[in-house]
């Protein structure tokens, strides 16, 4: 994949883009280093059973957290690559949208 089309945080990974190891690394970085405040502020576990739409879903990192919390999630993005990546991301962890 060309550098210009890679999603944010993907260029520094030591794992192949789109693998479970890659997404694990992105998640760890996002919620432990980049924005450790995010899980509490976003309330990922507070939407169980709710329908949730994320506009600009990127790689689906936050979308997956809401799905893990029991929300019925849907993601939209302007770039088909982000939709494809998000769908694969959620499917790797046993979630649909």
Phi, psi and omega in degrees: 000136179291147181306319185294338182258002180281139176295162179305146178070003184270337187287338182264004183285144176271356181255155180295133180305132176091356178274163178300321179297320177299309182295325175299317180295317179299315181297314179301312180299314184297314188263352177249328183249304187290310185215068182297341178283342190299313182304319180290315182292318182285334179063048184308327184267009184260010185236027181304128180083347181278153172272129184232130178247124174253120179265120186085057188283349177056239179270356179086015183297310179289323179303318178297321180297318177295320178297318177299329178280359176101003178285151173268106193258150171221136178240142173231152179203154179288336184259125178304326179299321178293320178298313179300314181294316179297316179299314179297317180304308181295320180296323178301333182253014174080025179239151178245171169220000000 
